[in-house]
Amino acid sequence: MHADIRICRAHDRPVYTLSDVCPKCDEPTANSAPAPFDPDDPYGEYRRKLKRRERE
Ligand SMILES: [Zn+2]
């Protein structure tokens, strides 16, 4: 079964956790599924911007 990775955005960098609360600030975390980026690919957004520029 796929474990839900949850995310706390109350930091400079999003904190990922499997817990319902952030281990750093104890705030409730949100499901990371709708996140517009891949946490395993921190440069994905940068690369997509480059691609977009190439098309123009
Ligand atoms: Zn937090």
N, CA, C, O and the ligand as a Tripos MOL2 file, in Angstrom:
@<TRIPOS>MOLECULE
protein
  225   223    57     0     0
PROTEIN
NO_CHARGES

@<TRIPOS>ATOM
      1 N           0.8420   -1.1950    0.0000 N.3       1 MET1
      2 CA          0.0000    0.0000    0.0000 C.3       1 MET1
      3 C           0.8740    1.2400    0.0000 C.2       1 MET1
      4 O           1.8920    1.3050    0.6890 O.2       1 MET1
      5 N           0.4630    2.2060   -0.7720 N.am      2 HIS2
      6 CA          1.2330    3.4360   -0.8770 C.3       2 HIS2
      7 C           1.0100    4.3060    0.3530 C.2       2 HIS2
      8 O          -0.1260    4.6370    0.6920 O.2       2 HIS2
      9 N           2.0910    4.6680    1.0110 N.am      3 ALA3
     10 CA          1.9620    5.5480    2.1720 C.3       3 ALA3
     11 C           1.7980    6.9830    1.7120 C.2       3 ALA3
     12 O           2.4850    7.4490    0.8030 O.2       3 ALA3
     13 N           0.8850    7.6620    2.3520 N.am      4 ASP4
     14 CA          0.6820    9.0660    2.0080 C.3       4 ASP4
     15 C           1.8180    9.9070    2.5730 C.2       4 ASP4
     16 O           2.0500    9.9270    3.7820 O.2       4 ASP4
     17 N           2.5020   10.5810    1.7080 N.am      5 ILE5
     18 CA          3.5220   11.5190    2.1610 C.3       5 ILE5
     19 C           2.8410   12.8500    2.4130 C.2       5 ILE5
     20 O           2.1300   13.3760    1.5570 O.2       5 ILE5
     21 N           3.0660   13.3760    3.5840 N.am      6 ARG6
     22 CA          2.4270   14.6320    3.9450 C.3       6 ARG6
     23 C           3.4780   15.7250    4.0080 C.2       6 ARG6
     24 O           4.6750   15.4580    4.1020 O.2       6 ARG6
     25 N           3.0050   16.9590    3.9550 N.am      7 ILE7
     26 CA          3.9430   18.0610    3.7860 C.3       7 ILE7
     27 C           3.5500   19.2390    4.6810 C.2       7 ILE7
     28 O           2.3700   19.5480    4.8430 O.2       7 ILE7
     29 N           4.5600   19.8860    5.2550 N.am      8 CYS8
     30 CA          4.3440   21.1300    5.9940 C.3       8 CYS8
     31 C           5.0290   22.2460    5.2120 C.2       8 CYS8
     32 O           6.2260   22.1770    4.9320 O.2       8 CYS8
     33 N           4.2610   23.2720    4.8660 N.am      9 ARG9
     34 CA          4.8200   24.3490    4.0450 C.3       9 ARG9
     35 C           5.1790   25.5760    4.8770 C.2       9 ARG9
     36 O           5.3990   26.6550    4.3270 O.2       9 ARG9
     37 N           5.2400   25.4190    6.1840 N.am     10 ALA10
     38 CA          5.4880   26.5650    7.0520 C.3      10 ALA10
     39 C           6.9820   26.8370    7.2160 C.2      10 ALA10
     40 O           7.4000   27.5120    8.1560 O.2      10 ALA10
     41 N           7.7710   26.3110    6.2990 N.am     11 HIS11
     42 CA          9.2200   26.4700    6.4100 C.3      11 HIS11
     43 C           9.7870   26.9690    5.0870 C.2      11 HIS11
     44 O           9.1070   26.9630    4.0610 O.2      11 HIS11
     45 N          11.0340   27.3970    5.1270 N.am     12 ASP12
     46 CA         11.6870   27.8440    3.8980 C.3      12 ASP12
     47 C          11.6560   26.7410    2.8510 C.2      12 ASP12
     48 O          11.4000   26.9890    1.6730 O.2      12 ASP12
     49 N          11.9260   25.5040    3.3050 N.am     13 ARG13
     50 CA         11.8040   24.3320    2.4360 C.3      13 ARG13
     51 C          10.6980   23.4630    2.9880 C.2      13 ARG13
     52 O          10.6180   23.2650    4.2000 O.2      13 ARG13
     53 N           9.8340   22.9370    2.1210 N.am     14 PRO14
     54 CA          8.7570   22.0690    2.6110 C.3      14 PRO14
     55 C           9.3120   20.8910    3.3780 C.2      14 PRO14
     56 O          10.3050   20.2830    2.9800 O.2      14 PRO14
     57 N           8.6550   20.5750    4.4870 N.am     15 VAL15
     58 CA          9.0760   19.4360    5.3020 C.3      15 VAL15
     59 C           8.1520   18.2680    4.9800 C.2      15 VAL15
     60 O           6.9340   18.3730    5.1270 O.2      15 VAL15
     61 N           8.7340   17.1580    4.5420 N.am     16 TYR16
     62 CA          7.9480   15.9740    4.2030 C.3      16 TYR16
     63 C           7.9700   15.0030    5.3660 C.2      16 TYR16
     64 O           9.0010   14.7930    6.0050 O.2      16 TYR16
     65 N           6.8210   14.4180    5.6270 N.am     17 THR17
     66 CA          6.7030   13.4880    6.7440 C.3      17 THR17
     67 C           5.5750   12.5150    6.4610 C.2      17 THR17
     68 O           4.7120   12.7740    5.6220 O.2      17 THR17
     69 N           5.5870   11.4040    7.1600 N.am     18 LEU18
     70 CA          4.4690   10.4660    7.0600 C.3      18 LEU18
     71 C           3.4640   10.7230    8.1730 C.2      18 LEU18
     72 O           2.4350   10.0530    8.2490 O.2      18 LEU18
     73 N           3.7550   11.6810    9.0280 N.am     19 SER19
     74 CA          2.9070   11.9470   10.1900 C.3      19 SER19
     75 C           1.8490   12.9960    9.8620 C.2      19 SER19
     76 O           1.9820   13.7590    8.9050 O.2      19 SER19
     77 N           0.7980   13.0160   10.6740 N.am     20 ASP20
     78 CA         -0.2530   14.0190   10.4880 C.3      20 ASP20
     79 C           0.1720   15.3870   10.9950 C.2      20 ASP20
     80 O          -0.4540   16.3970   10.6740 O.2      20 ASP20
     81 N           1.2280   15.4180   11.7800 N.am     21 VAL21
     82 CA          1.7250   16.6950   12.2700 C.3      21 VAL21
     83 C           3.1890   16.8380   11.8880 C.2      21 VAL21
     84 O           3.9190   15.8510   11.7950 O.2      21 VAL21
     85 N           3.6090   18.0750   11.6680 N.am     22 CYS22
     86 CA          4.9770   18.3500   11.2930 C.3      22 CYS22
     87 C           5.9140   18.0190   12.4500 C.2      22 CYS22
     88 O           5.6680   18.4480   13.5780 O.2      22 CYS22
     89 N           6.9810   17.2660   12.1950 N.am     23 PRO23
     90 CA          7.9250   16.9370   13.2630 C.3      23 PRO23
     91 C           8.7090   18.1480   13.7380 C.2      23 PRO23
     92 O           9.3230   18.1130   14.8040 O.2      23 PRO23
     93 N           8.6910   19.2220   12.9490 N.am     24 LYS24
     94 CA          9.4910   20.3960   13.3100 C.3      24 LYS24
     95 C           8.6740   21.4530   14.0350 C.2      24 LYS24
     96 O           9.1780   22.0950   14.9560 O.2      24 LYS24
     97 N           7.4060   21.6470   13.6310 N.am     25 CYS25
     98 CA          6.6420   22.7410   14.2170 C.3      25 CYS25
     99 C           5.3000   22.2950   14.7880 C.2      25 CYS25
    100 O           4.5420   23.1190   15.3000 O.2      25 CYS25
    101 N           4.9950   20.9870   14.7050 N.am     26 ASP26
    102 CA          3.7660   20.4450   15.2880 C.3      26 ASP26
    103 C           2.4960   20.9770   14.6450 C.2      26 ASP26
    104 O           1.4060   20.7900   15.1860 O.2      26 ASP26
    105 N           2.6200   21.6370   13.5030 N.am     27 GLU27
    106 CA          1.4250   22.0690   12.7820 C.3      27 GLU27
    107 C           0.8740   20.8820   11.9930 C.2      27 GLU27
    108 O           1.6250   19.9810   11.6220 O.2      27 GLU27
    109 N          -0.4370   20.8810   11.7370 N.am     28 PRO28
    110 CA         -0.9970   19.8040   10.9070 C.3      28 PRO28
    111 C          -0.3950   19.8570    9.5080 C.2      28 PRO28
    112 O          -0.1990   20.9340    8.9450 O.2      28 PRO28
    113 N          -0.1050   18.6880    8.9560 N.am     29 THR29
    114 CA          0.4650   18.6280    7.6180 C.3      29 THR29
    115 C          -0.6330   18.3920    6.5890 C.2      29 THR29
    116 O          -1.7370   17.9580    6.9210 O.2      29 THR29
    117 N          -0.3070   18.6850    5.3400 N.am     30 ALA30
    118 CA         -1.2460   18.4750    4.2520 C.3      30 ALA30
    119 C          -0.7610   17.3400    3.3730 C.2      30 ALA30
    120 O           0.4370   17.0620    3.3180 O.2      30 ALA30
    121 N          -1.6800   16.6840    2.6870 N.am     31 ASN31
    122 CA         -1.2830   15.6360    1.7480 C.3      31 ASN31
    123 C          -0.4650   16.2640    0.6330 C.2      31 ASN31
    124 O          -0.8410   17.2970    0.0810 O.2      31 ASN31
    125 N           0.6510   15.6350    0.3080 N.am     32 SER32
    126 CA          1.5570   16.2390   -0.6710 C.3      32 SER32
    127 C           1.1670   15.8860   -2.1040 C.2      32 SER32
    128 O           1.7920   16.3760   -3.0450 O.2      32 SER32
    129 N           0.1650   15.0600   -2.2870 N.am     33 ALA33
    130 CA         -0.1740   14.5890   -3.6280 C.3      33 ALA33
    131 C          -0.3960   15.7190   -4.6360 C.2      33 ALA33
    132 O           0.1110   15.6320   -5.7540 O.2      33 ALA33
    133 N          -1.1380   16.7800   -4.2820 N.am     34 PRO34
    134 CA         -1.3830   17.8280   -5.2720 C.3      34 PRO34
    135 C          -0.2010   18.7570   -5.4830 C.2      34 PRO34
    136 O          -0.3070   19.7240   -6.2380 O.2      34 PRO34
    137 N           0.9230   18.4860   -4.8320 N.am     35 ALA35
    138 CA          2.0730   19.3710   -4.9780 C.3      35 ALA35
    139 C           2.4730   19.4760   -6.4470 C.2      35 ALA35
    140 O           2.5250   18.4680   -7.1520 O.2      35 ALA35
    141 N           2.7550   20.6920   -6.9080 N.am     36 PRO36
    142 CA          3.0460   20.9020   -8.3250 C.3      36 PRO36
    143 C           4.4700   20.5250   -8.7130 C.2      36 PRO36
    144 O           4.9150   20.8510   -9.8140 O.2      36 PRO36
    145 N           5.1740   19.8580   -7.8480 N.am     37 PHE37
    146 CA          6.5440   19.4800   -8.1770 C.3      37 PHE37
    147 C           6.8480   18.1150   -7.5940 C.2      37 PHE37
    148 O           6.1390   17.6420   -6.7060 O.2      37 PHE37
    149 N           7.8820   17.4910   -8.0830 N.am     38 ASP38
    150 CA          8.2950   16.1890   -7.5940 C.3      38 ASP38
    151 C           9.3650   16.3720   -6.5320 C.2      38 ASP38
    152 O          10.4330   16.9060   -6.8330 O.2      38 ASP38
    153 N           9.1180   15.9520   -5.3120 N.am     39 PRO39
    154 CA         10.1110   16.1720   -4.2440 C.3      39 PRO39
    155 C          11.4260   15.4710   -4.5150 C.2      39 PRO39
    156 O          12.4530   15.8370   -3.9430 O.2      39 PRO39
    157 N          11.4090   14.4580   -5.3880 N.am     40 ASP40
    158 CA         12.6550   13.7720   -5.7300 C.3      40 ASP40
    159 C          13.3980   14.4730   -6.8540 C.2      40 ASP40
    160 O          14.4970   14.0670   -7.2310 O.2      40 ASP40
    161 N          12.7930   15.5300   -7.3890 N.am     41 ASP41
    162 CA         13.3790   16.2210   -8.5370 C.3      41 ASP41
    163 C          13.3590   17.7310   -8.2800 C.2      41 ASP41
    164 O          12.5720   18.4610   -8.8830 O.2      41 ASP41
    165 N          14.2360   18.1890   -7.3770 N.am     42 PRO42
    166 CA         14.1850   19.5960   -6.9560 C.3      42 PRO42
    167 C          14.4590   20.5690   -8.0900 C.2      42 PRO42
    168 O          14.1310   21.7510   -7.9910 O.2      42 PRO42
    169 N          15.0660   20.0740   -9.1780 N.am     43 TYR43
    170 CA         15.3690   20.9750  -10.2820 C.3      43 TYR43
    171 C          14.3580   20.8430  -11.4090 C.2      43 TYR43
    172 O          14.5270   21.4390  -12.4730 O.2      43 TYR43
    173 N          13.2990   20.0570  -11.1770 N.am     44 GLY44
    174 CA         12.2970   19.8450  -12.2220 C.3      44 GLY44
    175 C          11.6720   21.1440  -12.6850 C.2      44 GLY44
    176 O          11.4860   21.3640  -13.8820 O.2      44 GLY44
    177 N          11.3470   22.0070  -11.7270 N.am     45 GLU45
    178 CA         10.6990   23.2610  -12.0970 C.3      45 GLU45
    179 C          11.6240   24.1100  -12.9660 C.2      45 GLU45
    180 O          11.2010   24.7100  -13.9540 O.2      45 GLU45
    181 N          12.8810   24.1450  -12.5760 N.am     46 TYR46
    182 CA         13.8630   24.9090  -13.3460 C.3      46 TYR46
    183 C          13.9830   24.3510  -14.7590 C.2      46 TYR46
    184 O          14.0490   25.0970  -15.7360 O.2      46 TYR46
    185 N          14.0100   22.9950  -14.8460 N.am     47 ARG47
    186 CA         14.1470   22.3740  -16.1500 C.3      47 ARG47
    187 C          12.9210   22.6450  -17.0200 C.2      47 ARG47
    188 O          13.0420   22.8660  -18.2250 O.2      47 ARG47
    189 N          11.7250   22.6270  -16.3900 N.am     48 ARG48
    190 CA         10.5180   22.8960  -17.1680 C.3      48 ARG48
    191 C          10.5310   24.3170  -17.6930 C.2      48 ARG48
    192 O          10.0780   24.5750  -18.8080 O.2      48 ARG48
    193 N          11.0470   25.2390  -16.8970 N.am     49 LYS49
    194 CA         11.1230   26.6290  -17.3550 C.3      49 LYS49
    195 C          12.0360   26.7300  -18.5680 C.2      49 LYS49
    196 O          11.7390   27.4530  -19.5190 O.2      49 LYS49
    197 N          13.1530   26.0010  -18.5320 N.am     50 LEU50
    198 CA         14.0720   26.0160  -19.6650 C.3      50 LEU50
    199 C          13.3820   25.4730  -20.9050 C.2      50 LEU50
    200 O          13.5080   26.0380  -21.9910 O.2      50 LEU50
    201 N          12.6490   24.3700  -20.7410 N.am     51 LYS51
    202 CA         11.9670   23.7800  -21.8790 C.3      51 LYS51
    203 C          10.9730   24.7530  -22.4830 C.2      51 LYS51
    204 O          10.8720   24.8990  -23.7010 O.2      51 LYS51
    205 N          10.2230   25.4330  -21.5730 N.am     52 ARG52
    206 CA          9.2210   26.3770  -22.0480 C.3      52 ARG52
    207 C           9.8960   27.4630  -22.8800 C.2      52 ARG52
    208 O           9.3720   27.9060  -23.9010 O.2      52 ARG52
    209 N          11.0760   27.8800  -22.4110 N.am     53 ARG53
    210 CA         11.7640   28.9510  -23.1200 C.3      53 ARG53
    211 C          12.2090   28.4580  -24.5100 C.2      53 ARG53
    212 O          12.1880   29.2110  -25.4840 O.2      53 ARG53
    213 N          12.6140   27.1770  -24.5790 N.am     54 GLU54
    214 CA         13.0690   26.6460  -25.8680 C.3      54 GLU54
    215 C          11.9520   26.6400  -26.8960 C.2      54 GLU54
    216 O          12.1890   26.8120  -28.0920 O.2      54 GLU54
    217 N          10.7300   26.4380  -26.4150 N.am     55 ARG55
    218 CA          9.6070   26.3560  -27.3700 C.3      55 ARG55
    219 C           9.2550   27.7160  -27.9570 C.2      55 ARG55
    220 O           8.6960   27.7990  -29.0500 O.2      55 ARG55
    221 N           9.5810   28.7770  -27.2340 N.am     56 GLU56
    222 CA          9.1360   30.0980  -27.6810 C.3      56 GLU56
    223 C           9.9720   30.6230  -28.8360 C.2      56 GLU56
    224 O           9.7240   31.7240  -29.3270 O.2      56 GLU56
    225 ZN          6.3130   22.5060   10.0220 Zn       57 ZN57
@<TRIPOS>BOND
     1     1     2 1
     2     2     3 1
     3     3     4 2
     4     3     5 am
     5     5     6 1
     6     6     7 1
     7     7     8 2
     8     7     9 am
     9     9    10 1
    10    10    11 1
    11    11    12 2
    12    11    13 am
    13    13    14 1
    14    14    15 1
    15    15    16 2
    16    15    17 am
    17    17    18 1
    18    18    19 1
    19    19    20 2
    20    19    21 am
    21    21    22 1
    22    22    23 1
    23    23    24 2
    24    23    25 am
    25    25    26 1
    26    26    27 1
    27    27    28 2
    28    27    29 am
    29    29    30 1
    30    30    31 1
    31    31    32 2
    32    31    33 am
    33    33    34 1
    34    34    35 1
    35    35    36 2
    36    35    37 am
    37    37    38 1
    38    38    39 1
    39    39    40 2
    40    39    41 am
    41    41    42 1
    42    42    43 1
    43    43    44 2
    44    43    45 am
    45    45    46 1
    46    46    47 1
    47    47    48 2
    48    47    49 am
    49    49    50 1
    50    50    51 1
    51    51    52 2
    52    51    53 am
    53    53    54 1
    54    54    55 1
    55    55    56 2
    56    55    57 am
    57    57    58 1
    58    58    59 1
    59    59    60 2
    60    59    61 am
    61    61    62 1
    62    62    63 1
    63    63    64 2
    64    63    65 am
    65    65    66 1
    66    66    67 1
    67    67    68 2
    68    67    69 am
    69    69    70 1
    70    70    71 1
    71    71    72 2
    72    71    73 am
    73    73    74 1
    74    74    75 1
    75    75    76 2
    76    75    77 am
    77    77    78 1
    78    78    79 1
    79    79    80 2
    80    79    81 am
    81    81    82 1
    82    82    83 1
    83    83    84 2
    84    83    85 am
    85    85    86 1
    86    86    87 1
    87    87    88 2
    88    87    89 am
    89    89    90 1
    90    90    91 1
    91    91    92 2
    92    91    93 am
    93    93    94 1
    94    94    95 1
    95    95    96 2
    96    95    97 am
    97    97    98 1
    98    98    99 1
    99    99   100 2
   100    99   101 am
   101   101   102 1
   102   102   103 1
   103   103   104 2
   104   103   105 am
   105   105   106 1
   106   106   107 1
   107   107   108 2
   108   107   109 am
   109   109   110 1
   110   110   111 1
   111   111   112 2
   112   111   113 am
   113   113   114 1
   114   114   115 1
   115   115   116 2
   116   115   117 am
   117   117   118 1
   118   118   119 1
   119   119   120 2
   120   119   121 am
   121   121   122 1
   122   122   123 1
   123   123   124 2
   124   123   125 am
   125   125   126 1
   126   126   127 1
   127   127   128 2
   128   127   129 am
   129   129   130 1
   130   130   131 1
   131   131   132 2
   132   131   133 am
   133   133   134 1
   134   134   135 1
   135   135   136 2
   136   135   137 am
   137   137   138 1
   138   138   139 1
   139   139   140 2
   140   139   141 am
   141   141   142 1
   142   142   143 1
   143   143   144 2
   144   143   145 am
   145   145   146 1
   146   146   147 1
   147   147   148 2
   148   147   149 am
   149   149   150 1
   150   150   151 1
   151   151   152 2
   152   151   153 am
   153   153   154 1
   154   154   155 1
   155   155   156 2
   156   155   157 am
   157   157   158 1
   158   158   159 1
   159   159   160 2
   160   159   161 am
   161   161   162 1
   162   162   163 1
   163   163   164 2
   164   163   165 am
   165   165   166 1
   166   166   167 1
   167   167   168 2
   168   167   169 am
   169   169   170 1
   170   170   171 1
   171   171   172 2
   172   171   173 am
   173   173   174 1
   174   174   175 1
   175   175   176 2
   176   175   177 am
   177   177   178 1
   178   178   179 1
   179   179   180 2
   180   179   181 am
   181   181   182 1
   182   182   183 1
   183   183   184 2
   184   183   185 am
   185   185   186 1
   186   186   187 1
   187   187   188 2
   188   187   189 am
   189   189   190 1
   190   190   191 1
   191   191   192 2
   192   191   193 am
   193   193   194 1
   194   194   195 1
   195   195   196 2
   196   195   197 am
   197   197   198 1
   198   198   199 1
   199   199   200 2
   200   199   201 am
   201   201   202 1
   202   202   203 1
   203   203   204 2
   204   203   205 am
   205   205   206 1
   206   206   207 1
   207   207   208 2
   208   207   209 am
   209   209   210 1
   210   210   211 1
   211   211   212 2
   212   211   213 am
   213   213   214 1
   214   214   215 1
   215   215   216 2
   216   215   217 am
   217   217   218 1
   218   218   219 1
   219   219   220 2
   220   219   221 am
   221   221   222 1
   222   222   223 1
   223   223   224 2
@<TRIPOS>SUBSTRUCTURE
     1 MET1         2 RESIDUE 1 A MET
     2 HIS2         6 RESIDUE 1 A HIS
     3 ALA3        10 RESIDUE 1 A ALA
     4 ASP4        14 RESIDUE 1 A ASP
     5 ILE5        18 RESIDUE 1 A ILE
     6 ARG6        22 RESIDUE 1 A ARG
     7 ILE7        26 RESIDUE 1 A ILE
     8 CYS8        30 RESIDUE 1 A CYS
     9 ARG9        34 RESIDUE 1 A ARG
    10 ALA10       38 RESIDUE 1 A ALA
    11 HIS11       42 RESIDUE 1 A HIS
    12 ASP12       46 RESIDUE 1 A ASP
    13 ARG13       50 RESIDUE 1 A ARG
    14 PRO14       54 RESIDUE 1 A PRO
    15 VAL15       58 RESIDUE 1 A VAL
    16 TYR16       62 RESIDUE 1 A TYR
    17 THR17       66 RESIDUE 1 A THR
    18 LEU18       70 RESIDUE 1 A LEU
    19 SER19       74 RESIDUE 1 A SER
    20 ASP20       78 RESIDUE 1 A ASP
    21 VAL21       82 RESIDUE 1 A VAL
    22 CYS22       86 RESIDUE 1 A CYS
    23 PRO23       90 RESIDUE 1 A PRO
    24 LYS24       94 RESIDUE 1 A LYS
    25 CYS25       98 RESIDUE 1 A CYS
    26 ASP26      102 RESIDUE 1 A ASP
    27 GLU27      106 RESIDUE 1 A GLU
    28 PRO28      110 RESIDUE 1 A PRO
    29 THR29      114 RESIDUE 1 A THR
    30 ALA30      118 RESIDUE 1 A ALA
    31 ASN31      122 RESIDUE 1 A ASN
    32 SER32      126 RESIDUE 1 A SER
    33 ALA33      130 RESIDUE 1 A ALA
    34 PRO34      134 RESIDUE 1 A PRO
    35 ALA35      138 RESIDUE 1 A ALA
    36 PRO36      142 RESIDUE 1 A PRO
    37 PHE37      146 RESIDUE 1 A PHE
    38 ASP38      150 RESIDUE 1 A ASP
    39 PRO39      154 RESIDUE 1 A PRO
    40 ASP40      158 RESIDUE 1 A ASP
    41 ASP41      162 RESIDUE 1 A ASP
    42 PRO42      166 RESIDUE 1 A PRO
    43 TYR43      170 RESIDUE 1 A TYR
    44 GLY44      174 RESIDUE 1 A GLY
    45 GLU45      178 RESIDUE 1 A GLU
    46 TYR46      182 RESIDUE 1 A TYR
    47 ARG47      186 RESIDUE 1 A ARG
    48 ARG48      190 RESIDUE 1 A ARG
    49 LYS49      194 RESIDUE 1 A LYS
    50 LEU50      198 RESIDUE 1 A LEU
    51 LYS51      202 RESIDUE 1 A LYS
    52 ARG52      206 RESIDUE 1 A ARG
    53 ARG53      210 RESIDUE 1 A ARG
    54 GLU54      214 RESIDUE 1 A GLU
    55 ARG55      218 RESIDUE 1 A ARG
    56 GLU56      222 RESIDUE 1 A GLU
    57 ZN57       225 GROUP 0 **** ****
